[in-house]
Amino acid sequence: MTVRVEAAMEGETDLMMESQLYRNGSYMPDNFTPRPMKDANGVSTFTTLERAAPPGGKAQVLDPSGRVNLKAELIDPGHYGIVPKDASRMTEWMSTRGTGVVHEFTVELMNAVTRKNVRPPKQ
C-alpha cells in the first residue's frame, strides 16, 4: 500500500500506513470503546506489538481496512486513534463504555480483530 507520509501528517486521516494495528489489553467490549473525557483521539492503537503492550502483556491485532463507520487517524508516527467517520457520533460511542451496552462501533472494531491475545516476549 502506497501512502504519502506528508499528507498523513497534515491530517488526511483516512490514509493508512499499516495493514495491521495492535490494541493493548483484552478482547472485551470496554477495551474497544473509547473512555469519556480521556480518549478524545479515539481507541488508541499502535503499529508494533512492542509499543502496544508491555513485556508479558497482551494485545489484539486488528485490520483497520474495510471499516464501514470507523477510520484510523494518525496521532503521531506509529500511533493511530480509531474514530467514527462521522465525528459527531464520538460522544455517543464513548457514553456506552462501562454500561454493559455494546455500541455498533465497538462491534465493528472487535470484528476487525484478526488475532487475539498476542503477547510480546517477557524481558
Beta strands, then each sheet from edge to edge (+ up, - down):
strand 1: 21-24
strand 2: 43-46
strand 3: 59-62
strand 4: 70-76
strand 5: 79-84
strand 6: 113-118
sheet 1: 1+ 3- 6+
sheet 2: 2+ 5- 4+
end
